[in-house]
Amino acid sequence: MPEGGQVRPEEGRAREEAALRSDAQRNRRRILEVALVELTRAADAPLSTIAKKACVGQGTFYRNFPNREALVLEVYRYEMQQVADTAAQLLRTRAPDRALREWMDRLAQYAMAKAGLAAALRKATSDHGGLAQLGHGPVTRAVTLLLRANEEAGTIRPGLTPDDFVLAIAGLWQLDPHSDWQPRATRLLDLVMDGLRAGASGADGPHRGR
């Protein structure tokens, strides 16, 4: 710092730029938090309402998210990352097949709790085949991690791919989130888990139970 405690011009500019970046990050995070709530509640929630509740101007909103699709996809990616992150956490404290089965339950809970967001995703991307992006990105990595751990432990049949898994649990997206969906999801996922275990190579057999 120069004599007399004065801040050099370049240092002042750097601080201003850092403050602006921090403000921009806070605005973006606030928009995503509000959008998650509003889109979960109603797939066609107006973008103007989201901007207003996030306390940002229209210019700030559209600089971050130029259209509805960009916003919905970013909210979806963020949420799916949270679900995916639990895979490694479960593997640290559970046997591989138990970790996989519990992760499937968490995925089901997410799918039902965020049905409004799933509907928003379909509308924004004109996708009518369910959560098309489930087989990509962080969830693919989570499924790959879980399948590999189970194959190495001999608790599931060898050679399964993330795409196989996604197709096997596709029935989740047919459940009505407003119904008594938990028993049906449990039966479906138990059947899927039994299918994954069939042909497992573990000498002592796979761990049973959930």
N, C-alpha and C positions, 0 to 999 in steps of 0.2 A: 504494500500500500504506500502511496507517495507520502512525503512529509506533510504533517498537519492533519493526517487522518483522512485525507481526501481519497475518494474512489476514482480510479482511472476510468475514462469513458468506456473502454472496452469491457472492463469488469462490470460496470453498470449495465451495459447492454446485455451481457451474459446473464446477469441476475434477472433482468426483465424478461428475457427469452425463457429462462427456466420457470419463472412464475407463470408466464403465458402457457407453457407446456403443461404445467401442473393444473392450471385452470381448465385447459382443454381436456385433460384426462378425467378430471372430476366431472365435467359436463357429460362426457361420453359414458362414464360409469353410471351417472344418475339417469341418463336416458335409457340405458339398458335395464336398470333396476325397475324403472317405471314401466317400460315396455313389457317386461316379463309378467308383471302383475296384470296389466291391462289386456295383453294378448291371451293370457291364460283364461281371463274372464270372458273375453269376446274376441273371436278371430278377426273380426272386422273393425276393431277399435280404431277410431280416427287418429291419424298421425298428429293432427293439431291438438287433440286431447292429451296425447302422450307428451308432446313438447310442453304444453301448458303445465301439466302436473310435474314435469321434470324441471320446471322453472327456467327453461331456456327459450330463446327467441327462435323464430322459424329459420333464420339464417344459420344460426349455430346448429340447429337440428339437421338441416339438409347438408351442411358441410360434413357432418359425421355420417349421415345416412341419406344418400341422395334419393332413395325411393323405399317403398315398403319392403320389397324383397331383400334389399341390403340389410335393413333393420331386423327382419324376422330371421334371416339366416345367421346373423351375428348373435342374436339372443339364443337361437337353437344351438349354435356351435359352443357357446359358453356353457349352456346347461348340460350338453352332452359330455363336455370335458369333465364336469363335476361327477357325472355318473361313471365315466371311464376311470377317473382317478381312484375310485374305490376298489378296483380290481387288485391293484398292487397292495393296497392296505389289507384287504381280506387274505391275500396269499401269505402275508407276514404272520397272520395269527390263526389260520385255519389250514386243515388238510386241503390239498388241491381240489378234490371233488366237492367238498363242503363249501370252499370259497366260490367255486363256480355256481353251485346251486343258490347260495345266498346272493350272489351278484345278479342272478336271473330274477330273484324276488325284487331286488332293488330296481332293476330295469322295469319290471312290471309296475311297481309303485310309481316310478317316474312317468311311465306311459299313461297311466290313469290320471295322475295328478296334473299332468301337463297336456291333457287332451285338447284344451283350447289352443295351446301353442302349436300342437301338431296340426290342427285344423288351419291355423294361420299359415303354417308352412306349406300345406297343400294348396291353399288359395294363392299364396304369393308366388309359388313356383309352378302352378298349374300341374302339379303332380297328383295323380289319383291312385297311386299304388301304395299308399301308406307312407311311412317314414323312409323315403328312398335313400336318404343320406345315412341311414343307420349303418350301412355296410362300409362306410368310409371314415377316414380321419381317426379321431381318438378312440372311438368305440371299436373300430377294427383292431387297433393296437391292443386295447384291453382284452378283446376276445382272443386275439392271437396269444397274448400272454397267458391267459387262463387255459386255453387248449393245450399249449405247449407244456405247461406245468403238469397238467393232468396226463398227457401222453407220456411224459418222462416218468411219472409216478405209476404208470400202468393202470390208471383209474378210468380211462375212456378208451374207446377203440382208436387205433392209430389212423392217421391220414386225413382227419377232419379239417376243413378249412373254415375261416370266418364266414364265407358265403353259405356254407352248409348250415352253420349255426343260425344265421339270420333267417334262412328259409325255414328252418325247423321251428323257430319261435314266432313265425309270421302271424299265427293265430291270435297273438296278444293284441294286435291292432284291430281285431274284429270285436273285441269285448266292449260293451257299453260302460263307460266310466261312471254312469249314473245308476248302474244296476249293482247287485251284490256280486261284484266281479271277482273278489278275492278267492272264493272256493274254486271257481272255474279256472282262474289263472294258476292256482296251486296244482290242480289236476293236470292241466296242460303241461306245466313245466316239469312235473314229476314224470310224465310220459316222455317228454323230451330227454330228461336226465337218464331215464331207463334206457332209451335208445342210444344215448351217447356211451353208456356203460357197456352195452352189448358188444362182446368181442374184445373187452379190455384184456391187456396182457399181464396185469399184475399177478404175481405168483400167489399172493395171499388174498386176492380178490379186492375189489374196491371198497372203500368205506361206505357204508350205507347210512341212510338217515339224512336229516337236514340240519 
